[in-house]
Amino acid sequence: MAVGLVLAGGRGARLGGAKATAPLDGRPLIRHVLDAVEAGGLEPVVVAKSDTALPALDCRVIAEPDLPRHPLCGIVAGLRACAADAVVCPADMPFLSGELLAWLATLAEPLVVVAGADGVQPLVGRYGSVLLDVLEPMLAAEPPMRDLAAALGARVVGADELRRFGDPARLLANINTPAELADAGRPVAGG
């Protein structure tokens, strides 16, 4: 079974902390992402800092190093612990679909990331375990993830390809602020 790494090690400062446990529609925010991972037939694995507040979870949780506080730290820790290719997604994207995540898992390229109207979203994609020897040395520099994806020649899945899985803006909507969390809980026009 392919692995779905859910990155939960961020501080959540703009949201006021504890992103993974923030309530959305009566459930913790991370639960929505884990549901998509499971719907995609992937093994859910959460990667978080030791001080990350998490709700009760029924999946494997990997503790990433406390430093650096950078998403690449979670990706490297997850790939290393799982010793497998993984579909990576952040804990704050509650509208990802299982179909999209399952499809990403089938792609052959070592690095595949998605892009929406706001540009490349390198925290949603397929990261091959063959990249570990390249990613680990890059971690010390804490590169912007978009720069890392470009430097490694990632395949970019754009909005045209994403549309078959739903509205790209909705699929890639992430929750960073209390206002975004409130908006995410509102019904979508037209269902």
C-alpha positions in Angstrom: 0.0 0.0 0.0 1.3 3.4 -0.9 2.0 5.9 1.9 0.1 9.2 2.5 2.3 11.5 4.6 0.3 14.2 6.3 2.6 17.0 7.5 1.5 18.5 10.8 4.7 20.0 12.2 3.9 23.7 11.5 3.4 26.2 14.2 0.0 27.4 13.1 0.9 30.9 14.3 -1.5 32.8 12.0 -4.3 30.5 13.0 -3.5 30.9 16.7 -1.8 27.5 17.1 -2.9 23.9 17.0 -3.8 23.6 13.4 -4.3 19.9 13.5 -6.9 20.1 16.3 -8.7 23.2 14.9 -12.4 22.2 14.6 -13.9 22.2 11.1 -17.5 20.8 10.8 -17.2 19.2 14.2 -14.0 17.3 13.5 -10.3 18.2 13.8 -8.9 19.8 10.7 -6.3 17.0 10.2 -9.1 14.4 10.2 -10.5 15.8 6.9 -7.0 15.3 5.3 -6.6 11.8 6.8 -10.1 10.9 5.4 -8.9 11.9 1.9 -5.7 9.9 2.3 -7.7 6.8 3.4 -10.3 7.3 0.6 -7.3 7.3 -1.8 -6.3 3.8 -0.6 -3.1 5.2 1.0 -1.6 4.2 4.3 -2.1 7.4 6.5 1.1 8.5 8.3 1.2 11.8 10.3 4.6 13.5 10.6 4.8 16.1 13.4 7.1 17.8 15.8 7.2 16.4 19.4 5.4 19.5 20.6 2.7 19.5 18.0 -0.8 19.2 19.5 -2.6 16.3 17.8 -6.1 14.8 18.3 -6.4 11.1 19.0 -5.3 9.4 15.8 -5.7 5.8 14.6 -2.6 5.9 12.4 1.1 5.9 12.6 2.7 9.1 13.9 6.3 9.9 13.2 8.1 12.5 15.3 10.3 14.6 13.1 13.3 16.5 14.6 12.5 19.7 16.5 14.7 21.7 14.2 14.6 23.0 11.6 11.0 24.1 11.5 10.7 23.6 7.8 8.3 21.4 5.8 11.2 19.6 4.2 12.1 18.3 7.7 8.8 16.5 7.8 9.1 15.1 4.3 12.6 13.8 4.9 11.6 12.3 8.3 8.6 10.6 6.8 10.4 9.2 3.7 13.2 7.9 5.9 10.8 6.3 8.4 8.6 4.7 5.8 11.3 3.7 3.4 8.8 4.1 0.6 7.6 6.6 -2.0 4.9 8.8 -0.5 2.1 11.2 -1.4 2.7 14.2 0.7 0.0 16.7 1.9 -0.3 19.2 4.7 -2.7 18.9 7.6 -4.4 22.2 6.7 -5.9 21.3 3.3 -9.3 19.8 4.2 -10.7 19.6 0.6 -8.1 17.4 -1.0 -9.8 14.4 -2.6 -8.9 10.8 -2.3 -9.1 10.4 -6.0 -6.4 13.1 -6.5 -4.1 11.5 -3.9 -4.6 8.0 -5.3 -3.7 9.3 -8.8 -0.6 11.1 -7.6 0.5 7.8 -6.1 0.4 6.2 -9.5 2.8 8.6 -11.2 6.3 7.4 -12.0 8.3 10.7 -11.7 10.4 11.0 -8.5 8.9 14.4 -7.7 5.5 15.6 -8.7 3.8 18.7 -7.3 0.6 20.5 -8.0 -0.1 24.1 -9.0 -3.2 26.2 -8.7 -4.0 29.9 -9.3 -1.5 30.8 -6.5 1.3 28.9 -8.2 3.1 25.7 -7.3 1.9 24.0 -4.1 5.0 21.8 -3.4 3.5 20.4 -0.2 1.0 18.4 -2.2 2.7 15.8 -4.4 4.5 12.6 -4.8 8.0 12.4 -3.3 10.0 9.3 -4.3 12.2 7.8 -1.7 15.1 8.0 -4.3 15.2 11.7 -3.5 16.3 11.2 0.1 20.0 11.5 -0.7 19.3 14.8 -2.4 16.8 16.2 0.0 18.7 15.6 3.3 21.6 17.8 2.4 19.2 20.5 1.2 17.5 20.6 4.6 20.3 22.7 6.2 19.7 25.5 3.8 15.9 25.5 4.5 15.1 26.4 0.8 11.7 27.8 -0.2 9.8 24.7 -1.2 8.9 26.2 -4.6 12.6 26.7 -5.3 13.4 23.2 -4.3 10.7 21.8 -6.6 12.1 23.8 -9.5 15.7 22.9 -8.8 14.8 19.2 -8.8 12.8 19.4 -12.0 9.5 18.4 -10.5 6.7 17.5 -12.8 4.0 20.2 -12.1 0.4 19.1 -12.3 -1.5 22.2 -13.3 -5.1 23.4 -12.9 -6.1 21.8 -16.2 -5.1 18.3 -15.0 -6.5 19.0 -11.5 -10.0 19.9 -12.8 -10.9 16.2 -13.3 -10.7 15.9 -9.5 -12.7 19.0 -8.7 -12.3 22.7 -8.5 -8.5 23.3 -8.2 -9.0 26.4 -6.0 -11.1 24.3 -3.6 -8.9 21.2 -3.7 -5.9 23.3 -2.8 -7.5 25.7 -0.3 -5.5 25.7 2.9 -6.4 27.0 6.3 -4.0 29.5 7.8 -6.2 32.0 9.6 -9.3 32.1 11.7 -11.2 33.7 8.8 -10.2 30.9 6.4 -11.3 28.3 9.0 -14.7 30.1 9.3 -15.0 30.3 5.5 -14.1 26.6 5.1 -17.0 25.7 7.4 -19.5 27.5 5.2 -21.5 25.6 2.6 -20.3 25.8 -1.0 -22.7 27.4 -3.4 -24.2 24.8 -5.7 -23.4 22.0 -3.3 
